[in-house]
Amino acid sequence: MVKLKFELDATVREDIGKGASRRLRHADKIPAVVYGGGEQAVSLTLDHSKTANALAHEAFYSHILTLKIGAKSEKVILKAIQRHPAKPRLSHIDFLRVRADQKLHMHVPLHFIGEENAPGLNEGGVFSHLMSDVEVSCSPAVK
């Protein structure tokens, strides 16, 4: 099994508000925010194409991510994504800081391996998935 590591480069943004966010989107950037972990919320800017490429991996949604903000790195999880209603564009992303001393609650997708080879399906049976994900509550392994 391949262990994926997701790292995103971000810059702190001082210019906030609707107009500033529009200017960022026109410059192929995404406004974002990181909050939680007992620290103040920080407004960020991400590169749209690099972030969209990372979002193409399903694992991105349920892994602990590394957010590089200048020389500092923070462990975060993806909390919310806002997308443009008509275009394939990202509008805004929220990240939540992960602390080793706090429990983490996430939904993890389930993948069913070998269902096409199940003996009952070859004879006209139907495989029914009652759940597509499971909620996990655990202490994160932050290193």
Summary of the structure (lengths in Angstrom):
residues: 143
radius of gyration: 18.6
end to end distance: 19.7
largest distance: 62.9
contacts: 333
relative contact order: 0.18
helix: 20%
strand: 42%
